[in-house]
Amino acid sequence: MEMKDYGFTYTEVLIALLIVVIGFIMVFNLSFIAVTTGNFNKDVISARELSNALVDSLKELPYTDSLLSDDGDTSDLKDIENPDHIIMLVNRDDDGDTKVDEEVYNRVDDDDDGLIDEDLKKFSVVVNIAENQPVENTKTVSVIVYWSYKRVLRRVVMTAIKRRY
């Protein structure tokens, strides 16, 4: 009488385990990529919301307001090194009240608590103005929100035109 083997060999078991382990590694890697991408997208959305809110509030200011003054250089609309106005720089007490980064220009405070939202504390915000650009009696207002993500400087630039009349 012949005996038939109905079990698995050690080689088959090891190959099956290897395939399962590779599958788990791939799923874990995809999950990590999804979380990382989600965090970056959250930063971009927050930066866009912040820049949009600031542009809207700057457009409401009178044409002669000091926050809409130009430093004389009309070619610096995307300059973050020497901006016309600094609204907030990360890890600095910008307004001298001994608190770091807690406030942004008060018209940007969307929840009316006088403080910037906690998730926005990683952003620096600057404003550049170009007078008589693109035509006479207008100002081009450029709001730049920037932050570091994975050691790379990221930025969102929002631009608007303010008319004198």
Helices and strands as residue ranges (DSSP letters): H 10-60, G 66-68, E 85-88, G 106-108, G 118-120, E 124-131, E 138-149, E 152-163
